[in-house]
Amino acid sequence: MLRYKRFWEKVTSSITTVQDRIDTTCDLQPEMWGWQLSSGRLDPCTTDLPPAPELLLKMIRCNCKSDCRSKCCTCRKHGLE
């Protein structure tokens, strides 16, 4: 709660202006950016692509300082070695 209170104080005392409306002159089409219009509402499109290139997924590894045997470590749960 203290963290939220400090955040709120910072936001309310901010000198910068926050844009509170959407610019109506924007001509971007949601259908061209991963959304599809169905039944009058926009739904996100799913993809068959992997989340990242395979080489990058192989480079991700555990960064724990322990040997990952305790139940606190979630490396094995997520399949990291």
N, CA, C and O atoms as a GROMACS GRO file, in nm:
protein
  324
    1MET      N    1   0.082  -0.119   0.000
    1MET     CA    2   0.000   0.000   0.000
    1MET      C    3   0.087   0.126   0.000
    1MET      O    4   0.053   0.226  -0.063
    2LEU      N    5   0.199   0.120   0.072
    2LEU     CA    6   0.290   0.234   0.076
    2LEU      C    7   0.346   0.264  -0.063
    2LEU      O    8   0.362   0.380  -0.101
    3ARG      N    9   0.376   0.159  -0.138
    3ARG     CA   10   0.429   0.178  -0.272
    3ARG      C   11   0.327   0.249  -0.361
    3ARG      O   12   0.362   0.340  -0.437
    4TYR      N   13   0.201   0.207  -0.352
    4TYR     CA   14   0.095   0.269  -0.431
    4TYR      C   15   0.077   0.415  -0.390
    4TYR      O   16   0.057   0.502  -0.475
    5LYS      N   17   0.083   0.442  -0.259
    5LYS     CA   18   0.066   0.579  -0.210
    5LYS      C   19   0.176   0.669  -0.264
    5LYS      O   20   0.150   0.781  -0.308
    6ARG      N   21   0.300   0.620  -0.262
    6ARG     CA   22   0.411   0.700  -0.316
    6ARG      C   23   0.395   0.721  -0.466
    6ARG      O   24   0.422   0.830  -0.517
    7PHE      N   25   0.352   0.618  -0.536
    7PHE     CA   26   0.328   0.630  -0.680
    7PHE      C   27   0.221   0.735  -0.706
    7PHE      O   28   0.239   0.821  -0.793
    8TRP      N   29   0.112   0.729  -0.633
    8TRP     CA   30   0.001   0.822  -0.653
    8TRP      C   31   0.045   0.966  -0.624
    8TRP      O   32   0.007   1.058  -0.697
    9GLU      N   33   0.124   0.986  -0.519
    9GLU     CA   34   0.174   1.119  -0.488
    9GLU      C   35   0.263   1.171  -0.601
    9GLU      O   36   0.258   1.289  -0.636
   10LYS      N   37   0.344   1.084  -0.657
   10LYS     CA   38   0.432   1.123  -0.767
   10LYS      C   39   0.352   1.160  -0.892
   10LYS      O   40   0.382   1.258  -0.959
   11VAL      N   41   0.249   1.081  -0.921
   11VAL     CA   42   0.168   1.106  -1.040
   11VAL      C   43   0.089   1.236  -1.024
   11VAL      O   44   0.084   1.316  -1.117
   12THR      N   45   0.027   1.256  -0.909
   12THR     CA   46  -0.055   1.376  -0.890
   12THR      C   47   0.027   1.503  -0.880
   12THR      O   48  -0.025   1.612  -0.904
   13SER      N   49   0.154   1.492  -0.844
   13SER     CA   50   0.238   1.611  -0.836
   13SER      C   51   0.320   1.634  -0.963
   13SER      O   52   0.401   1.726  -0.969
   14SER      N   53   0.298   1.551  -1.062
   14SER     CA   54   0.376   1.560  -1.185
   14SER      C   55   0.342   1.687  -1.262
   14SER      O   56   0.227   1.728  -1.268
   15ILE      N   57   0.443   1.746  -1.320
   15ILE     CA   58   0.424   1.868  -1.398
   15ILE      C   59   0.388   1.834  -1.543
   15ILE      O   60   0.326   1.915  -1.612
   16THR      N   61   0.425   1.717  -1.588
   16THR     CA   62   0.400   1.680  -1.727
   16THR      C   63   0.251   1.659  -1.752
   16THR      O   64   0.175   1.628  -1.661
   17THR      N   65   0.213   1.677  -1.875
   17THR     CA   66   0.074   1.661  -1.915
   17THR      C   67   0.051   1.519  -1.963
   17THR      O   68   0.136   1.462  -2.031
   18VAL      N   69  -0.062   1.463  -1.929
   18VAL     CA   70  -0.098   1.329  -1.972
   18VAL      C   71  -0.206   1.342  -2.079
   18VAL      O   72  -0.305   1.412  -2.060
   19GLN      N   73  -0.187   1.273  -2.190
   19GLN     CA   74  -0.287   1.276  -2.296
   19GLN      C   75  -0.406   1.192  -2.251
   19GLN      O   76  -0.391   1.074  -2.221
   20ASP      N   77  -0.524   1.253  -2.246
   20ASP     CA   78  -0.640   1.184  -2.194
   20ASP      C   79  -0.743   1.151  -2.301
   20ASP      O   80  -0.856   1.114  -2.269
   21ARG      N   81  -0.706   1.163  -2.426
   21ARG     CA   82  -0.798   1.127  -2.534
   21ARG      C   83  -0.718   1.068  -2.650
   21ARG      O   84  -0.596   1.085  -2.659
   22ILE      N   85  -0.789   1.001  -2.736
   22ILE     CA   86  -0.726   0.942  -2.854
   22ILE      C   87  -0.739   1.040  -2.970
   22ILE      O   88  -0.846   1.096  -2.993
   23ASP      N   89  -0.632   1.060  -3.039
   23ASP     CA   90  -0.633   1.150  -3.153
   23ASP      C   91  -0.722   1.092  -3.262
   23ASP      O   92  -0.700   0.980  -3.307
   24THR      N   93  -0.823   1.166  -3.303
   24THR     CA   94  -0.918   1.116  -3.403
   24THR      C   95  -0.863   1.122  -3.544
   24THR      O   96  -0.924   1.067  -3.636
   25THR      N   97  -0.749   1.187  -3.564
   25THR     CA   98  -0.691   1.193  -3.698
   25THR      C   99  -0.604   1.072  -3.728
   25THR      O  100  -0.550   1.061  -3.838
   26CYS      N  101  -0.589   0.981  -3.634
   26CYS     CA  102  -0.508   0.862  -3.653
   26CYS      C  103  -0.578   0.769  -3.752
   26CYS      O  104  -0.695   0.734  -3.733
   27ASP      N  105  -0.508   0.728  -3.856
   27ASP     CA  106  -0.570   0.643  -3.958
   27ASP      C  107  -0.514   0.501  -3.960
   27ASP      O  108  -0.517   0.436  -4.064
   28LEU      N  109  -0.462   0.453  -3.847
   28LEU     CA  110  -0.412   0.316  -3.839
   28LEU      C  111  -0.529   0.219  -3.832
   28LEU      O  112  -0.625   0.242  -3.758
   29GLN      N  113  -0.521   0.112  -3.908
   29GLN     CA  114  -0.626   0.010  -3.909
   29GLN      C  115  -0.587  -0.102  -3.814
   29GLN      O  116  -0.480  -0.160  -3.829
   30PRO      N  117  -0.671  -0.134  -3.715
   30PRO     CA  118  -0.638  -0.241  -3.621
   30PRO      C  119  -0.620  -0.377  -3.689
   30PRO      O  120  -0.543  -0.461  -3.642
   31GLU      N  121  -0.690  -0.397  -3.800
   31GLU     CA  122  -0.680  -0.524  -3.872
   31GLU      C  123  -0.541  -0.547  -3.930
   31GLU      O  124  -0.503  -0.661  -3.957
   32MET      N  125  -0.465  -0.440  -3.949
   32MET     CA  126  -0.330  -0.450  -4.003
   32MET      C  127  -0.227  -0.472  -3.893
   32MET      O  128  -0.108  -0.487  -3.922
   33TRP      N  129  -0.270  -0.472  -3.767
   33TRP     CA  130  -0.178  -0.480  -3.654
   33TRP      C  131  -0.213  -0.592  -3.558
   33TRP      O  132  -0.194  -0.579  -3.437
   34GLY      N  133  -0.264  -0.704  -3.611
   34GLY     CA  134  -0.285  -0.822  -3.529
   34GLY      C  135  -0.422  -0.834  -3.464
   34GLY      O  136  -0.438  -0.911  -3.369
   35TRP      N  137  -0.519  -0.761  -3.512
   35TRP     CA  138  -0.654  -0.769  -3.458
   35TRP      C  139  -0.751  -0.805  -3.570
   35TRP      O  140  -0.726  -0.773  -3.686
   36GLN      N  141  -0.861  -0.871  -3.534
   36GLN     CA  142  -0.964  -0.902  -3.633
   36GLN      C  143  -1.098  -0.855  -3.579
   36GLN      O  144  -1.126  -0.867  -3.460
   37LEU      N  145  -1.181  -0.803  -3.668
   37LEU     CA  146  -1.313  -0.754  -3.632
   37LEU      C  147  -1.413  -0.867  -3.646
   37LEU      O  148  -1.430  -0.921  -3.756
   38SER      N  149  -1.478  -0.904  -3.536
   38SER     CA  150  -1.580  -1.009  -3.541
   38SER      C  151  -1.693  -0.973  -3.446
   38SER      O  152  -1.669  -0.943  -3.329
   39SER      N  153  -1.813  -0.978  -3.496
   39SER     CA  154  -1.933  -0.945  -3.419
   39SER      C  155  -1.927  -0.804  -3.359
   39SER      O  156  -1.973  -0.781  -3.248
   40GLY      N  157  -1.870  -0.712  -3.434
   40GLY     CA  158  -1.864  -0.574  -3.390
   40GLY      C  159  -1.760  -0.544  -3.284
   40GLY      O  160  -1.761  -0.435  -3.226
   41ARG      N  161  -1.670  -0.638  -3.257
   41ARG     CA  162  -1.565  -0.612  -3.158
   41ARG      C  163  -1.432  -0.661  -3.212
   41ARG      O  164  -1.426  -0.745  -3.301
   42LEU      N  165  -1.325  -0.606  -3.157
   42LEU     CA  166  -1.190  -0.644  -3.200
   42LEU      C  167  -1.137  -0.755  -3.111
   42LEU      O  168  -1.139  -0.745  -2.989
   43ASP      N  169  -1.089  -0.862  -3.175
   43ASP     CA  170  -1.030  -0.974  -3.105
   43ASP      C  171  -0.887  -0.991  -3.154
   43ASP      O  172  -0.860  -0.972  -3.272
   44PRO      N  173  -0.793  -1.026  -3.065
   44PRO     CA  174  -0.655  -1.047  -3.109
   44PRO      C  175  -0.643  -1.172  -3.196
   44PRO      O  176  -0.710  -1.272  -3.171
   45CYS      N  177  -0.559  -1.166  -3.297
   45CYS     CA  178  -0.533  -1.281  -3.384
   45CYS      C  179  -0.427  -1.369  -3.318
   45CYS      O  180  -0.331  -1.320  -3.260
   46THR      N  181  -0.446  -1.498  -3.329
   46THR     CA  182  -0.346  -1.591  -3.278
   46THR      C  183  -0.244  -1.620  -3.388
   46THR      O  184  -0.270  -1.595  -3.506
   47THR      N  185  -0.131  -1.672  -3.350
   47THR     CA  186  -0.025  -1.700  -3.446
   47THR      C  187   0.033  -1.839  -3.423
   47THR      O  188   0.026  -1.893  -3.312
   48ASP      N  189   0.089  -1.896  -3.526
   48ASP     CA  190   0.157  -2.024  -3.517
   48ASP      C  191   0.308  -2.006  -3.505
   48ASP      O  192   0.382  -2.105  -3.496
   49LEU      N  193   0.354  -1.883  -3.505
   49LEU     CA  194   0.498  -1.856  -3.498
   49LEU      C  195   0.550  -1.884  -3.357
   49LEU      O  196   0.476  -1.868  -3.260
   50PRO      N  197   0.674  -1.926  -3.344
   50PRO     CA  198   0.733  -1.947  -3.211
   50PRO      C  199   0.751  -1.812  -3.140
   50PRO      O  200   0.756  -1.709  -3.206
   51PRO      N  201   0.760  -1.812  -3.006
   51PRO     CA  202   0.774  -1.687  -2.933
   51PRO      C  203   0.906  -1.615  -2.960
   51PRO      O  204   0.915  -1.493  -2.945
   52ALA      N  205   1.008  -1.690  -2.998
   52ALA     CA  206   1.140  -1.634  -3.028
   52ALA      C  207   1.213  -1.731  -3.120
   52ALA      O  208   1.174  -1.848  -3.127
   53PRO      N  209   1.318  -1.687  -3.189
   53PRO     CA  210   1.396  -1.780  -3.271
   53PRO      C  211   1.454  -1.892  -3.186
   53PRO      O  212   1.487  -1.872  -3.069
   54GLU      N  213   1.466  -2.010  -3.244
   54GLU     CA  214   1.513  -2.129  -3.172
   54GLU      C  215   1.652  -2.108  -3.110
   54GLU      O  216   1.678  -2.154  -3.000
   55LEU      N  217   1.739  -2.038  -3.181
   55LEU     CA  218   1.873  -2.011  -3.130
   55LEU      C  219   1.867  -1.930  -3.000
   55LEU      O  220   1.941  -1.957  -2.906
   56LEU      N  221   1.779  -1.831  -2.996
   56LEU     CA  222   1.764  -1.750  -2.875
   56LEU      C  223   1.706  -1.832  -2.760
   56LEU      O  224   1.749  -1.817  -2.646
   57LEU      N  225   1.611  -1.918  -2.789
   57LEU     CA  226   1.553  -2.003  -2.684
   57LEU      C  227   1.657  -2.098  -2.625
   57LEU      O  228   1.649  -2.132  -2.508
   58LYS      N  229   1.754  -2.140  -2.706
   58LYS     CA  230   1.859  -2.228  -2.656
   58LYS      C  231   1.961  -2.152  -2.571
   58LYS      O  232   2.027  -2.212  -2.486
   59MET      N  233   1.973  -2.022  -2.592
   59MET     CA  234   2.068  -1.942  -2.516
   59MET      C  235   2.016  -1.908  -2.376
   59MET      O  236   2.096  -1.879  -2.286
   60ILE      N  237   1.885  -1.911  -2.357
   60ILE     CA  238   1.828  -1.880  -2.226
   60ILE      C  239   1.862  -1.991  -2.130
   60ILE      O  240   1.842  -2.109  -2.160
   61ARG      N  241   1.915  -1.956  -2.014
   61ARG     CA  242   1.954  -2.058  -1.917
   61ARG      C  243   1.926  -2.007  -1.776
   61ARG      O  244   1.895  -1.890  -1.754
   62CYS      N  245   1.939  -2.098  -1.683
   62CYS     CA  246   1.918  -2.068  -1.542
   62CYS      C  247   2.030  -1.977  -1.492
   62CYS      O  248   2.147  -1.997  -1.528
   63ASN      N  249   1.996  -1.880  -1.412
   63ASN     CA  250   2.095  -1.788  -1.357
   63ASN      C  251   2.100  -1.796  -1.205
   63ASN      O  252   2.147  -1.703  -1.139
   64CYS      N  253   2.051  -1.906  -1.148
   64CYS     CA  254   2.046  -1.921  -1.003
   64CYS      C  255   2.186  -1.939  -0.945
   64CYS      O  256   2.277  -1.989  -1.011
   65LYS      N  257   2.199  -1.896  -0.820
   65LYS     CA  258   2.327  -1.914  -0.751
   65LYS      C  259   2.331  -2.046  -0.677
   65LYS      O  260   2.439  -2.090  -0.637
   66SER      N  261   2.216  -2.109  -0.657
   66SER     CA  262   2.212  -2.239  -0.589
   66SER      C  263   2.216  -2.350  -0.693
   66SER      O  264   2.231  -2.324  -0.812
   67ASP      N  265   2.202  -2.473  -0.648
   67ASP     CA  266   2.205  -2.586  -0.740
   67ASP      C  267   2.066  -2.625  -0.791
   67ASP      O  268   2.050  -2.730  -0.853
   68CYS      N  269   1.966  -2.542  -0.765
   68CYS     CA  270   1.830  -2.559  -0.816
   68CYS      C  271   1.761  -2.685  -0.764
   68CYS      O  272   1.675  -2.740  -0.832
   69ARG      N  273   1.796  -2.731  -0.646
   69ARG     CA  274   1.732  -2.850  -0.592
   69ARG      C  275   1.620  -2.815  -0.494
   69ARG      O  276   1.538  -2.901  -0.461
   70SER      N  277   1.615  -2.692  -0.447
   70SER     CA  278   1.512  -2.655  -0.350
   70SER      C  279   1.380  -2.628  -0.422
   70SER      O  280   1.376  -2.609  -0.544
   71LYS      N  281   1.272  -2.627  -0.345
   71LYS     CA  282   1.141  -2.602  -0.404
   71LYS      C  283   1.120  -2.454  -0.434
   71LYS      O  284   1.024  -2.417  -0.500
   72CYS      N  285   1.210  -2.369  -0.385
   72CYS     CA  286   1.201  -2.225  -0.412
   72CYS      C  287   1.241  -2.194  -0.557
   72CYS      O  288   1.193  -2.097  -0.615
   73CYS      N  289   1.326  -2.274  -0.612
   73CYS     CA  290   1.375  -2.252  -0.748
   73CYS      C  291   1.273  -2.306  -0.848
   73CYS      O  292   1.228  -2.420  -0.836
   74THR      N  293   1.236  -2.225  -0.946
   74THR     CA  294   1.137  -2.267  -1.045
   74THR      C  295   1.200  -2.299  -1.180
   74THR      O  296   1.129  -2.314  -1.279
   75CYS      N  297   1.332  -2.309  -1.184
   75CYS     CA  298   1.401  -2.335  -1.311
   75CYS      C  299   1.357  -2.467  -1.373
   75CYS      O  300   1.324  -2.473  -1.492
   76ARG      N  301   1.355  -2.571  -1.294
   76ARG     CA  302   1.317  -2.702  -1.348
   76ARG      C  303   1.170  -2.704  -1.387
   76ARG      O  304   1.132  -2.769  -1.484
   77LYS      N  305   1.089  -2.633  -1.311
   77LYS     CA  306   0.946  -2.626  -1.342
   77LYS      C  307   0.925  -2.565  -1.480
   77LYS      O  308   0.836  -2.608  -1.554
   78HIS      N  309   1.007  -2.466  -1.515
   78HIS     CA  310   0.994  -2.399  -1.644
   78HIS      C  311   1.080  -2.464  -1.753
   78HIS      O  312   1.084  -2.415  -1.865
   79GLY      N  313   1.148  -2.572  -1.721
   79GLY     CA  314   1.225  -2.645  -1.820
   79GLY      C  315   1.362  -2.588  -1.849
   79GLY      O  316   1.421  -2.622  -1.952
   80LEU      N  317   1.415  -2.502  -1.763
   80LEU     CA  318   1.549  -2.449  -1.784
   80LEU      C  319   1.652  -2.542  -1.723
   80LEU      O  320   1.623  -2.614  -1.627
   81GLU      N  321   1.771  -2.542  -1.780
   81GLU     CA  322   1.879  -2.627  -1.729
   81GLU      C  323   1.993  -2.543  -1.678
   81GLU      O  324   2.093  -2.596  -1.631
   0.00000   0.00000   0.00000
